[in-house]
Amino acid sequence: MPCAWTPCALYAAFVGEVVDEERRPLIYGPLRWDRLPQRGLLDAIMEADQRLKAPAVDVAGSKPERAILVGIENNEGYDTLSELEELAKTAGVEVIRRESQKKRSIDSATYIGSGKADELRLLASATEADLFIFDDELSAIQIRNLEDILCTPVIDRTMLILDIFATRATSREGRLQVELAQLQYRLPRLLGTGLALSRQGAGVGMRGPGEKKLEIDRRRIRRRIYELKEELKEVEGQRSLRRTARKKTGVPLIALVGYTNAGKSTLLNALTNAAVLAEDKLFATLDPVVRQITLPQGTACILSDTVGFINKLPTDLIEAFRSTLEEVRDADLILHVVDSSCPHYEVQMQVVDEVLNSLGAGSTPRIDVYNKVDKEGALPAHRGTFVHISALTGQGLDELLTKAEEILNQGQRLMELFIPYDKYEAMQALRAAGSILEESYEDTGTRVKVMIGEDKLWKVKRCLE
């Protein structure tokens, strides 16, 4: 049926420039309706797109994502949501609400139950939240169901920690380890991930890609995981060579371990002037740092800073960082740095104990170093061998070093020996079996002051016969 009227002209309106804090419209036209599209109109559309593109990026970059934290109440007396909030702040996320659910068991479909999920959907709409962060590791089905209900991207605690690690890794080994942990986490979740992973622009795990696309993604991830493991084997081989060379010198290794943000990097800086980044943030230091230090009585040793531990530390992350954490297993002494100002430090110490036991370092000699005693209310209980310090002010550091040296030198004797030049093999045995504190050269031989164990002294005496 023919139209009863015919337009004589058309106009197009565009969002224009900002004038006096108000964006003014731009009118393009008149245009003849029977000659569309026109080249001039298309050019005007392109100009409008370019005009709006830059401000949109600036706004998105200047405003952090607004997140709602969700967790299940526990009976441990430890507020894990507060810790999750610190993790979110470290990742640059603005936390606008914290929601907890009283449940005896976690719901297998939605983690929190469908009723609570419906409440959260309304809350997200009212608060204009950009993201939900859940306090436990979610399954693929839980992520998919929650995003369907909430209509908002969902990530879990593990994804948040992996994201922080990805931004903090600077060394080649660290980046390889983080990428491996991320891929191992994502592989079993390809079917369930929707908004959460697609929003990262990875292209893997997009909702509804079809079975063929999923199989291709799985094969690509598995191939990349294999490549990463092979690269890490090479790096681990180099680390093993350095570890073997260090053992031949007989220099003891002291490992700094502890909960994240306990003050390990600050302590390392105080003892060695290492200039390692030390911030009041979770996982401020990721890549391991090794420095040489001399103890009060002249014992030379190596001090190694390791990545901080945390409650509910992802198993994929522990597995990926196992080669780095082997420094802890091979240590002669562990300094367990504790944030004594934290009201939940005992729970944090238990978390560290569990990780050390899983690494096979549970029986290694240890000193519990109660840090931050300069803060008000820092009065921790004591267990085993301990010392109170403030890495920031230097309080207690001399006592710490003295106690560390006493433990390292247990069962050893301080001896002064003269090694003739024609008995050079004795000098080699001495370097391998003990720790040389002083060394001076005379006309007929070398005079050394050495700390050596009784069980190893016979090797040197045999060479001197």
RODO-2510 file (C-alpha; in nm, 4 decimals, decimal comma):
residues 465
     n   res          X          Y          Z
     1     m     0,0000     0,0000     0,0000
     2     p     0,1577     0,3325    -0,1019
     3     c     0,2498     0,5809     0,1697
     4     a     0,0142     0,8745     0,2108
     5     w     0,2952     1,1223     0,2760
     6     t     0,6542     1,1711     0,1619
     7     p     0,9281     1,3332     0,3788
     8     c     1,0881     1,6350     0,2242
     9     a     1,4057     1,6501     0,4397
    10     l     1,5884     1,4642     0,7179
    11     y     1,8199     1,5829     0,9953
    12     a     2,0810     1,3907     1,1944
    13     a     2,1828     1,4865     1,5497
    14     f     2,5169     1,4013     1,7101
    15     v     2,6602     1,4392     2,0583
    16     g     2,9018     1,7306     2,0275
    17     e     3,1793     1,8952     2,2292
    18     v     3,1576     1,9850     2,5986
    19     v     3,0838     2,3549     2,6535
    20     d     3,0523     2,4919     3,0098
    21     e     3,0504     2,1363     3,1506
    22     e     2,7586     2,0481     2,9201
    23     r     2,7786     1,8478     2,6010
    24     r     2,6022     2,0306     2,3174
    25     p     2,4286     1,8510     2,0295
    26     l     2,5351     1,8949     1,6665
    27     i     2,2697     1,9044     1,3942
    28     y     2,3549     1,7787     1,0459
    29     g     2,1167     1,8487     0,7602
    30     p     1,8856     1,8954     0,5883
    31     l     1,9314     1,5762     0,3873
    32     r     1,7298     1,4442     0,0958
    33     w     1,5564     1,1248     0,2028
    34     d     1,5941     0,9596    -0,1364
    35     r     1,9725     1,0016    -0,1419
    36     l     2,0860     0,8212     0,1728
    37     p     2,3451     0,7374     0,2797
    38     q     2,5519     1,0371     0,1768
    39     r     2,9272     1,0647     0,1958
    40     g     2,9076     1,3744     0,4128
    41     l     2,6773     1,2028     0,6613
    42     l     2,9086     0,9026     0,6913
    43     d     3,2050     1,1342     0,7542
    44     a     3,0059     1,3135     1,0244
    45     i     2,9280     0,9794     1,1929
    46     m     3,2974     0,8854     1,1923
    47     e     3,3930     1,2224     1,3433
    48     a     3,1321     1,1780     1,6171
    49     d     3,2690     0,8326     1,7001
    50     q     3,6241     0,9647     1,7285
    51     r     3,5054     1,2595     1,9379
    52     l     3,3411     1,0306     2,1938
    53     k     3,6045     0,7534     2,1943
    54     a     3,8828     0,9315     2,3848
    55     p     3,6677     1,0704     2,6688
    56     a     3,5098     0,7283     2,7153
    57     v     3,8519     0,5668     2,7621
    58     d     3,9598     0,8424     3,0007
    59     v     3,6500     0,8030     3,2160
    60     a     3,6834     0,4239     3,2257
    61     g     4,0469     0,4478     3,3207
    62     s     3,9946     0,7083     3,5931
    63     k     3,7116     0,5344     3,7753
    64     p     3,7812     0,2020     3,9497
    65     e     3,5380    -0,0844     3,9204
    66     r     3,2732    -0,0919     4,1914
    67     a     3,2454    -0,4324     4,3547
    68     i     3,0244    -0,6129     4,6037
    69     l     3,1967    -0,8759     4,8178
    70     v     3,0077    -1,1943     4,9001
    71     g     3,1020    -1,4692     5,1443
    72     i     2,9778    -1,7398     5,3790
    73     e     3,0000    -1,6729     5,7536
    74     n     3,2458    -1,9023     5,9340
    75     n     3,3013    -2,0004     6,2953
    76     e     3,6781    -1,9457     6,2891
    77     g     3,6593    -1,5949     6,4367
    78     y     3,8490    -1,4672     6,1338
    79     d     3,6839    -1,2088     5,9088
    80     t     3,7929    -1,3313     5,5667
    81     l     3,5789    -1,0657     5,3953
    82     s     3,8029    -0,7947     5,5437
    83     e     4,0998    -0,9707     5,3887
    84     l     3,9114    -1,0014     5,0597
    85     e     3,8487    -0,6273     5,0730
    86     e     4,2226    -0,5651     5,1106
    87     l     4,2851    -0,7895     4,8111
    88     a     4,0278    -0,5945     4,6095
    89     k     4,1894    -0,2628     4,7020
    90     t     4,5284    -0,4017     4,6009
    91     a     4,3765    -0,4864     4,2613
    92     g     4,2429    -0,1314     4,2250
    93     v     3,8768    -0,2186     4,2906
    94     e     3,6432     0,0023     4,4929
    95     v     3,4416    -0,2030     4,7428
    96     i     3,0927    -0,0587     4,7898
    97     r     2,9222    -0,3362     4,9918
    98     r     3,0021    -0,6542     5,1839
    99     e     2,7386    -0,9277     5,1988
   100     s     2,7610    -1,2505     5,3985
   101     q     2,5261    -1,5473     5,4099
   102     k     2,4599    -1,7806     5,7011
   103     k     2,4639    -2,1297     5,5572
   104     r     2,5666    -2,4638     5,6979
   105     s     2,6933    -2,5779     5,3603
   106     i     2,7808    -2,4136     5,0302
   107     d     2,5115    -2,4387     4,7631
   108     s     2,6461    -2,6462     4,4741
   109     a     2,4528    -2,4459     4,2134
   110     t     2,4885    -2,0840     4,3265
   111     y     2,7225    -2,0957     4,6315
   112     i     2,4872    -1,8745     4,8359
   113     g     2,1440    -2,0089     4,7390
   114     s     1,8958    -1,8792     4,4835
   115     g     1,7100    -1,6579     4,7319
   116     k     2,0216    -1,4686     4,8337
   117     a     2,1256    -1,4452     4,4690
   118     d     1,7968    -1,2705     4,3861
   119     e     1,8610    -1,0221     4,6676
   120     l     2,2071    -0,9519     4,5305
   121     r     2,0670    -0,8851     4,1850
   122     l     1,8485    -0,6070     4,3285
   123     l     2,1428    -0,4768     4,5310
   124     a     2,3618    -0,4608     4,2215
   125     s     2,0958    -0,2603     4,0419
   126     a     2,0507    -0,0203     4,3337
   127     t     2,4229     0,0399     4,3886
   128     e     2,5261     0,0289     4,0204
   129     a     2,7859    -0,2368     4,0961
   130     d     3,0196    -0,3423     3,8152
   131     l     3,1393    -0,6669     3,9687
   132     f     3,0752    -0,9365     4,2306
   133     i     3,3729    -1,0917     4,4116
   134     f     3,3081    -1,4170     4,6010
   135     d     3,5231    -1,5200     4,8961
   136     d     3,5726    -1,8834     4,7911
   137     e     3,6756    -2,0611     4,4749
   138     l     3,3709    -2,1116     4,2536
   139     s     3,3063    -2,3942     4,0121
   140     a     3,2283    -2,3384     3,6462
   141     i     2,8589    -2,4111     3,7026
   142     q     2,8388    -2,1717     3,9974
   143     i     2,9938    -1,8878     3,7972
   144     r     2,7578    -1,9455     3,5047
   145     n     2,4470    -1,9684     3,7249
   146     l     2,5401    -1,6610     3,9281
   147     e     2,6037    -1,4488     3,6196
   148     d     2,2714    -1,5585     3,4730
   149     i     2,0922    -1,4483     3,7900
   150     l     2,2938    -1,1376     3,8777
   151     c     2,3405    -1,0091     3,5201
   152     t     2,6789    -0,8817     3,6438
   153     p     3,0319    -1,0202     3,6033
   154     v     3,1372    -1,2619     3,8786
   155     i     3,4885    -1,3539     3,9908
   156     d     3,6081    -1,5530     4,2897
   157     r     3,8915    -1,5133     4,5388
   158     t     4,1285    -1,7230     4,3280
   159     m     4,0735    -1,5129     4,0152
   160     l     4,1376    -1,1972     4,2169
   161     i     4,4640    -1,3297     4,3620
   162     l     4,5813    -1,4465     4,0196
   163     d     4,5035    -1,1028     3,8777
   164     i     4,7143    -0,9379     4,1494
   165     f     4,9994    -1,1783     4,0843
   166     a     4,9804    -1,1058     3,7117
   167     t     5,0267    -0,7320     3,7731
   168     r     5,3091    -0,7802     4,0264
   169     a     5,5235    -1,0383     3,8438
   170     t     5,8299    -0,8739     3,6913
   171     s     6,0837    -1,1523     3,6377
   172     r     6,0592    -1,4019     3,3519
   173     e     6,0109    -1,6884     3,5942
   174     g     5,7397    -1,5023     3,7840
   175     r     5,5445    -1,4234     3,4685
   176     l     5,5673    -1,7845     3,3509
   177     q     5,4487    -1,9128     3,6879
   178     v     5,1515    -1,6762     3,7000
   179     e     5,0436    -1,7553     3,3439
   180     l     5,0646    -2,1272     3,4176
   181     a     4,8499    -2,0879     3,7300
   182     q     4,5928    -1,8813     3,5373
   183     l     4,5616    -2,1348     3,2562
   184     q     4,5398    -2,4296     3,4969
   185     y     4,2591    -2,2464     3,6750
   186     r     4,0693    -2,1592     3,3559
   187     l     4,0937    -2,4931     3,1770
   188     p     3,8235    -2,6795     3,3763
   189     r     3,6015    -2,3679     3,3754
   190     l     3,5611    -2,3103     3,0026
   191     l     3,1996    -2,4277     3,0019
   192     g     3,0921    -2,2201     3,2984
   193     t     3,2617    -1,8874     3,2400
   194     g     3,0669    -1,6148     3,0744
   195     l     3,0904    -1,2482     3,1650
   196     a     3,3841    -1,2888     3,4020
   197     l     3,6400    -1,4102     3,1493
   198     s     3,4994    -1,2471     2,8371
   199     r     3,5300    -0,9093     3,0091
   200     q     3,9045    -0,9648     3,0330
   201     g     3,9282    -0,9793     2,6568
   202     a     4,0960    -1,3194     2,6579
   203     g     3,8653    -1,4663     2,3941
   204     v     3,8713    -1,8020     2,5717
   205     g     3,5632    -1,9158     2,7584
   206     m     3,3139    -1,6907     2,5805
   207     r     2,9571    -1,7891     2,6552
   208     g     2,7937    -2,0137     2,3943
   209     p     3,0907    -2,0616     2,1595
   210     g     2,9806    -2,4085     2,0570
   211     e     3,1411    -2,7450     2,1194
   212     k     3,3932    -2,7113     1,8379
   213     k     3,5154    -2,3743     1,9671
   214     l     3,5442    -2,5145     2,3192
   215     e     3,7529    -2,8085     2,2045
   216     i     3,9843    -2,5745     2,0129
   217     d     4,0227    -2,3578     2,3223
   218     r     4,0982    -2,6607     2,5380
   219     r     4,3663    -2,7825     2,3003
   220     r     4,5257    -2,4369     2,2848
   221     i     4,5317    -2,4044     2,6629
   222     r     4,6725    -2,7551     2,7107
   223     r     4,9439    -2,6834     2,4524
   224     r     5,0319    -2,3550     2,6203
   225     i     5,0412    -2,5242     2,9624
   226     y     5,2859    -2,7807     2,8217
   227     e     5,5035    -2,5024     2,6758
   228     l     5,5038    -2,3122     3,0041
   229     k     5,6025    -2,6219     3,2017
   230     e     5,8906    -2,6860     2,9627
   231     e     6,0130    -2,3269     2,9973
   232     l     5,9848    -2,3480     3,3752
   233     k     6,1879    -2,6705     3,3705
   234     e     6,4729    -2,4775     3,2075
   235     v     6,4484    -2,2016     3,4688
   236     e     6,4246    -2,4602     3,7465
   237     g     6,7378    -2,6285     3,6100
   238     q     6,9266    -2,2999     3,6331
   239     r     6,7992    -2,2510     3,9880
   240     s     6,9110    -2,6050     4,0789
   241     l     7,2624    -2,5326     3,9495
   242     r     7,2830    -2,2208     4,1652
   243     r     7,1478    -2,4157     4,4625
   244     t     7,4076    -2,6906     4,4137
   245     a     7,6889    -2,4362     4,3828
   246     r     7,5721    -2,2660     4,7013
   247     k     7,5658    -2,5944     4,8925
   248     k     7,9255    -2,6653     4,7855
   249     t     8,0369    -2,3390     4,9432
   250     g     7,8756    -2,4399     5,2722
   251     v     7,7048    -2,0993     5,3125
   252     p     7,3793    -2,1502     5,5072
   253     l     7,0464    -2,0290     5,3693
   254     i     6,7930    -1,8390     5,5810
   255     a     6,4413    -1,8125     5,4324
   256     l     6,1966    -1,5371     5,5228
   257     v     5,8401    -1,6675     5,5181
   258     g     5,5128    -1,5366     5,6499
   259     y     5,1653    -1,4143     5,5782
   260     t     5,1360    -1,1499     5,3105
   261     n     5,1975    -0,7955     5,4391
   262     a     5,3647    -0,9265     5,7573
   263     g     5,6739    -0,7150     5,6879
   264     k     5,9158    -0,9598     5,5230
   265     s     6,0427    -0,7132     5,2620
   266     t     6,0812    -0,4388     5,5231
   267     l     6,2866    -0,6796     5,7356
   268     l     6,5023    -0,7767     5,4363
   269     n     6,5670    -0,4091     5,3638
   270     a     6,6558    -0,3422     5,7287
   271     l     6,9059    -0,6297     5,7413
   272     t     7,0664    -0,5996     5,3970
   273     n     6,9795    -0,2564     5,2485
   274     a     6,8260    -0,4477     4,9586
   275     a     6,5960    -0,1603     4,8526
   276     v     6,3140    -0,4074     4,7847
   277     l     5,9696    -0,2559     4,7309
   278     a     5,7891    -0,2593     5,0670
   279     e     5,4304    -0,1329     5,0622
   280     d     5,1373    -0,1664     5,3009
   281     k     4,9600    -0,3831     5,0447
   282     l     4,8982    -0,7524     5,0018
   283     f     5,1544    -0,9250     4,7766
   284     a     5,3647    -0,6090     4,7357
   285     t     5,6592    -0,8404     4,6633
   286     l     5,6168    -1,1381     4,4329
   287     d     5,9541    -1,2269     4,2820
   288     p     6,2005    -1,3867     4,5274
   289     v     6,4983    -1,1774     4,6392
   290     v     6,8287    -1,3230     4,7666
   291     r     7,0937    -1,1210     4,9531
   292     q     7,4121    -1,2076     5,1419
   293     i     7,4439    -1,1125     5,5077
   294     t     7,7075    -1,1503     5,7804
   295     l     7,5874    -1,2422     6,1300
   296     p     7,7340    -1,0836     6,4491
   297     q     8,0057    -1,3492     6,5057
   298     g     8,1133    -1,3441     6,1410
   299     t     7,9002    -1,6261     6,0011
   300     a     7,8232    -1,5550     5,6351
   301     c     7,4801    -1,6648     5,5139
   302     i     7,2248    -1,5992     5,2432
   303     l     6,8897    -1,4387     5,3212
   304     s     6,6011    -1,5219     5,0848
   305     d     6,2677    -1,3377     5,0728
   306     t     5,9742    -1,5422     4,9424
   307     v     5,6211    -1,4713     4,8238
   308     g     5,3742    -1,4156     5,1059
   309     f     5,1127    -1,6753     5,1964
   310     i     4,7432    -1,6104     5,2435
   311     n     4,4312    -1,7875     5,3614
   312     k     4,2723    -2,0006     5,0882
   313     l     4,5859    -1,9719     4,8740
   314     p     4,5019    -2,1216     4,5317
   315     t     4,6395    -2,4713     4,4874
   316     d     4,7251    -2,3953     4,1233
   317     l     4,9380    -2,1053     4,2447
   318     i     5,1280    -2,3205     4,4950
   319     e     5,1919    -2,5796     4,2246
   320     a     5,3113    -2,3183     3,9747
   321     f     5,5437    -2,1547     4,2318
   322     r     5,6726    -2,4836     4,3707
   323     s     6,0193    -2,4410     4,2183
   324     t     6,0501    -2,0984     4,3807
   325     l     5,9178    -2,2237     4,7139
   326     e     6,1751    -2,5036     4,7130
   327     e     6,4144    -2,2401     4,8458
   328     v     6,2141    -2,2665     5,1696
   329     r     6,2389    -2,6456     5,1749
   330     d     6,6174    -2,6323     5,1303
   331     a     6,6700    -2,3592     5,3912
   332     d     6,8893    -2,4222     5,6954
   333     l     6,6756    -2,1838     5,9028
   334     i     6,3295    -2,0323     5,8572
   335     l     6,2359    -1,6901     5,9936
   336     h     5,8568    -1,6915     6,0229
   337     v     5,7632    -1,3220     6,0176
   338     v     5,4342    -1,2530     6,1988
   339     d     5,2285    -0,9328     6,1991
   340     s     5,1803    -0,9105     6,5765
   341     s     4,9470    -0,6101     6,5369
   342     c     4,6881    -0,8194     6,3512
   343     p     4,4115    -0,9478     6,5826
   344     h     4,3986    -1,2735     6,3826
   345     y     4,7728    -1,3418     6,3728
   346     e     4,7289    -1,6902     6,5224
   347     v     4,5064    -1,7951     6,2308
   348     q     4,7622    -1,6482     5,9910
   349     m     5,0417    -1,8440     6,1598
   350     q     4,8377    -2,1618     6,1195
   351     v     4,7969    -2,0924     5,7467
   352     v     5,1757    -2,0517     5,7118
   353     d     5,2348    -2,3736     5,9080
   354     e     5,0055    -2,5655     5,6723
   355     v     5,1850    -2,4357     5,3624
   356     l     5,5281    -2,5148     5,5111
   357     n     5,4156    -2,8675     5,5939
   358     s     5,2876    -2,9146     5,2385
   359     l     5,6306    -2,8080     5,1093
   360     g     5,8104    -3,0551     5,3348
   361     a     5,9644    -2,7782     5,5480
   362     g     5,7693    -2,8423     5,8665
   363     s     6,0707    -2,9801     6,0562
   364     t     6,3202    -2,7115     5,9488
   365     p     6,4618    -2,5074     6,2421
   366     r     6,2510    -2,1970     6,2846
   367     i     6,2345    -1,8644     6,4662
   368     d     5,8952    -1,6962     6,5024
   369     v     5,9650    -1,3279     6,4413
   370     y     5,6856    -1,1162     6,5905
   371     n     5,7067    -0,7987     6,3842
   372     k     5,5410    -0,4552     6,4212
   373     v     5,5747    -0,4487     6,8007
   374     d     5,5978    -0,0704     6,7721
   375     k     5,2254    -0,0621     6,6979
   376     e     4,9784    -0,0232     6,9798
   377     g     4,8239    -0,3470     7,1076
   378     a     5,0917    -0,5747     6,9592
   379     l     5,1203    -0,8294     7,2429
   380     p     5,1379    -1,1760     7,0858
   381     a     5,1516    -1,5073     7,2642
   382     h     5,4739    -1,7061     7,2373
   383     r     5,5559    -2,0494     7,1061
   384     g     5,8836    -2,2244     7,0414
   385     t     6,1790    -2,0003     6,9609
   386     f     6,0702    -1,6412     6,9157
   387     v     6,1878    -1,2806     6,9135
   388     h     6,0058    -0,9462     6,9133
   389     i     6,1136    -0,6920     6,6537
   390     s     6,0106    -0,3856     6,4604
   391     a     6,1581    -0,4003     6,1106
   392     l     6,0549    -0,0377     6,0638
   393     t     6,2373     0,1050     6,3680
   394     g     6,5120    -0,1585     6,4028
   395     q     6,4031    -0,2727     6,7476
   396     g     6,5137    -0,6303     6,8265
   397     l     6,7137    -0,6880     6,5080
   398     d     7,0424    -0,7511     6,6916
   399     e     6,8728    -1,0134     6,9099
   400     l     6,7243    -1,1762     6,5988
   401     l     7,0614    -1,2049     6,4244
   402     t     7,2311    -1,3390     6,7363
   403     k     6,9660    -1,6040     6,7868
   404     a     6,9796    -1,7013     6,4180
   405     e     7,3551    -1,7471     6,4388
   406     e     7,3244    -1,9617     6,7532
   407     i     7,0826    -2,1966     6,5769
   408     l     7,2907    -2,2184     6,2587
   409     n     7,6053    -2,2949     6,4564
   410     q     7,4555    -2,5587     6,6854
   411     g     7,6816    -2,8660     6,6937
   412     q     7,9690    -2,6718     6,5391
   413     r     8,3092    -2,5694     6,6732
   414     l     8,4994    -2,2488     6,6215
   415     m     8,8533    -2,3524     6,5255
   416     e     9,1731    -2,1898     6,4062
   417     l     9,3724    -2,4065     6,1651
   418     f     9,6888    -2,3746     5,9628
   419     i     9,6747    -2,5324     5,6169
   420     p    10,0147    -2,5773     5,4412
   421     y    10,0202    -2,4851     5,0750
   422     d    10,1130    -2,8430     4,9818
   423     k     9,7911    -2,9638     5,1506
   424     y     9,5564    -2,7708     4,9248
   425     e     9,3036    -3,0567     4,9235
   426     a     9,2512    -2,9884     5,2962
   427     m     9,1532    -2,6311     5,2105
   428     q     8,9000    -2,7583     4,9578
   429     a     8,7553    -2,9981     5,2163
   430     l     8,7398    -2,7149     5,4706
   431     r     8,5465    -2,4877     5,2358
   432     a     8,2985    -2,7645     5,1592
   433     a     8,2507    -2,8792     5,5197
   434     g     8,2594    -2,5557     5,7180
   435     s     8,2119    -2,1817     5,7096
   436     i     8,5373    -1,9827     5,6914
   437     l     8,5146    -1,6654     5,9015
   438     e     8,8699    -1,5316     5,8580
   439     e     9,1528    -1,6181     5,6197
   440     s     9,5113    -1,4912     5,6113
   441     y     9,8101    -1,5976     5,4004
   442     e    10,1564    -1,6665     5,5431
   443     d    10,4855    -1,7814     5,3924
   444     t    10,4211    -2,1556     5,4182
   445     g    10,0440    -2,1796     5,4282
   446     t     9,7014    -2,0316     5,5032
   447     r     9,5723    -1,9605     5,8525
   448     v     9,1926    -1,9819     5,8775
   449     k     8,9296    -1,9260     6,1426
   450     v     8,6446    -2,1615     6,0655
   451     m     8,3123    -2,2794     6,2079
   452     i     8,2798    -2,6506     6,1374
   453     g     8,0723    -2,9407     6,2642
   454     e     8,2306    -3,2184     6,4661
   455     d     8,0904    -3,4750     6,2229
   456     k     8,2745    -3,3123     5,9293
   457     l     8,6053    -3,2274     6,0954
   458     w     8,7507    -3,5717     6,0220
   459     k     8,7472    -3,5017     5,6472
   460     v     8,9830    -3,2063     5,6965
   461     k     9,2079    -3,3929     5,9421
   462     r     9,2428    -3,6817     5,6951
   463     c     9,3660    -3,4409     5,4272
   464     l     9,6233    -3,2956     5,6696
   465     e     9,7766    -3,6329     5,7566
***
